[in-house]
Amino acid sequence: MVELFDYDAELSRYHVRLRAAADVRTADRVLDIGCGTGQTTRDAARSATSGSALGVDLSRAMVDRARELSERDGVRNVTFERADAQVHPFPPAGFTLALSRFGTMFFTDPVAAFGNIGRALRPGARLVQLVWQAPDRQEWSGAIRRALAGGASTPAGQAAFSLADPAVATGVLTAAGFTAVELTEVSEPVYYGPDAAAARDAILGLRMAEELLAGLDTAATARALDRLLAMLDTHDTGAGVWFGSGAWLITARRR
Ligand SMILES: C[S@@+](CC[C@H](N)C(=O)[O-])C[C@H]1O[C@@H](n2cnc3c(N)ncnc32)[C@H](O)[C@@H]1O
């Protein structure tokens, strides 16, 4: 079985915030963008008792796991598709609510992508999403980068923060045909595992770790992993390894 990063564990505190903001109604038809293994999609489907939820993700492995978990949990009104949300031909006006838990920051052309998502929504329908604030608000990002890079300059490309600037996020959504854009600050800790060794193993499943370790020889990799383990140990609260973080909860309506 493919080892997938456990976003449900990492983002458990944010999950509660997104669910409250999404406020899924019984008849909603929900689109979950970048759904990963589908926790948010299944939750939406459980609330939309006479409606349904579709989760889309680029990753085949994520979608396969999402289907397995839904089958296991007996959630019947949920479906998943491996699809690029930027360009996928969704049914026009086919959904009454779009949501995303940190799945919308990776678009190459965000205005076109959100335009595509907007066309999938009924006029007036809501978009509710969580995105990361800037890297300097993310204790996890800086600490992991410093530990793995060990003083070397780290790669600049950080797509995860592409909607961190409120002016950029508002501009993108407005240009894509959304209105009533509102950003609310949400600061919750993120969890990486029960102890430093488990957190290290989890973090090695992240693309940022893969990028930071690429090109290192065996000895340099071993030193980087030692630094990572030592750093994670300092974040072990006794109730797991936690880091501070900050996000925007962004809500908007399709015009
Ligand atoms: C940080 S993960 C979050 C996953 C999930 N929303 C969760 O909270 O567990 C981001 C997800 O977005 C997906 N993703 C990135 N770009 C995408 C795109 N253009 N279309 C669909 N999914 C995308 C990735 O494959 C990844 O699973």
Ligand as a Chemical Component Dictionary entry (heavy atoms), coordinates in Angstrom:
data_LIG
# 
_chem_comp.id                   LIG 
_chem_comp.type                 NON-POLYMER 
_chem_comp.pdbx_formal_charge   0 
_chem_comp.three_letter_code    LIG 
# 
loop_
_chem_comp_atom.comp_id 
_chem_comp_atom.atom_id 
_chem_comp_atom.alt_atom_id 
_chem_comp_atom.type_symbol 
_chem_comp_atom.charge 
_chem_comp_atom.model_Cartn_x 
_chem_comp_atom.model_Cartn_y 
_chem_comp_atom.model_Cartn_z 
_chem_comp_atom.pdbx_ordinal 
LIG C1  C1  C 0  -2.157 19.968 1.012  1  
LIG S1  S1  S 1  -2.997 18.681 0.162  2  
LIG C2  C2  C 0  -4.595 18.784 0.937  3  
LIG C3  C3  C 0  -5.453 17.591 0.660  4  
LIG C4  C4  C 0  -6.856 17.617 1.278  5  
LIG N1  N1  N 0  -7.608 18.793 0.891  6  
LIG C5  C5  C 0  -6.792 17.528 2.782  7  
LIG O1  O1  O 0  -6.946 18.545 3.449  8  
LIG O2  O2  O -1 -6.542 16.423 3.295  9  
LIG C6  C6  C 0  -3.287 19.432 -1.422 10 
LIG C7  C7  C 0  -3.983 18.509 -2.409 11 
LIG O3  O3  O 0  -4.324 19.268 -3.580 12 
LIG C8  C8  C 0  -4.174 18.427 -4.708 13 
LIG N2  N2  N 0  -4.085 19.292 -5.901 14 
LIG C9  C9  C 0  -3.105 20.175 -6.198 15 
LIG N3  N3  N 0  -3.359 20.780 -7.373 16 
LIG C10 C10 C 0  -4.543 20.267 -7.828 17 
LIG C11 C11 C 0  -5.328 20.472 -9.001 18 
LIG N4  N4  N 0  -4.956 21.344 -9.950 19 
LIG N5  N5  N 0  -6.492 19.786 -9.148 20 
LIG C12 C12 C 0  -6.859 18.873 -8.204 21 
LIG N6  N6  N 0  -6.144 18.633 -7.078 22 
LIG C13 C13 C 0  -5.010 19.321 -6.887 23 
LIG C14 C14 C 0  -2.921 17.627 -4.385 24 
LIG O4  O4  O 0  -2.832 16.447 -5.164 25 
LIG C15 C15 C 0  -3.104 17.359 -2.887 26 
LIG O5  O5  O 0  -3.771 16.143 -2.652 27 
# 
loop_
_chem_comp_bond.comp_id 
_chem_comp_bond.atom_id_1 
_chem_comp_bond.atom_id_2 
_chem_comp_bond.value_order 
_chem_comp_bond.pdbx_ordinal 
LIG C1  S1  SING 1  
LIG S1  C2  SING 2  
LIG S1  C6  SING 3  
LIG C2  C3  SING 4  
LIG C3  C4  SING 5  
LIG C4  N1  SING 6  
LIG C4  C5  SING 7  
LIG C5  O1  DOUB 8  
LIG C5  O2  SING 9  
LIG C6  C7  SING 10 
LIG C7  O3  SING 11 
LIG C7  C15 SING 12 
LIG O3  C8  SING 13 
LIG C8  N2  SING 14 
LIG C8  C14 SING 15 
LIG N2  C9  SING 16 
LIG N2  C13 SING 17 
LIG C9  N3  DOUB 18 
LIG N3  C10 SING 19 
LIG C10 C11 SING 20 
LIG C10 C13 DOUB 21 
LIG C11 N4  SING 22 
LIG C11 N5  DOUB 23 
LIG N5  C12 SING 24 
LIG C12 N6  DOUB 25 
LIG N6  C13 SING 26 
LIG C14 O4  SING 27 
LIG C14 C15 SING 28 
LIG C15 O5  SING 29 
# 
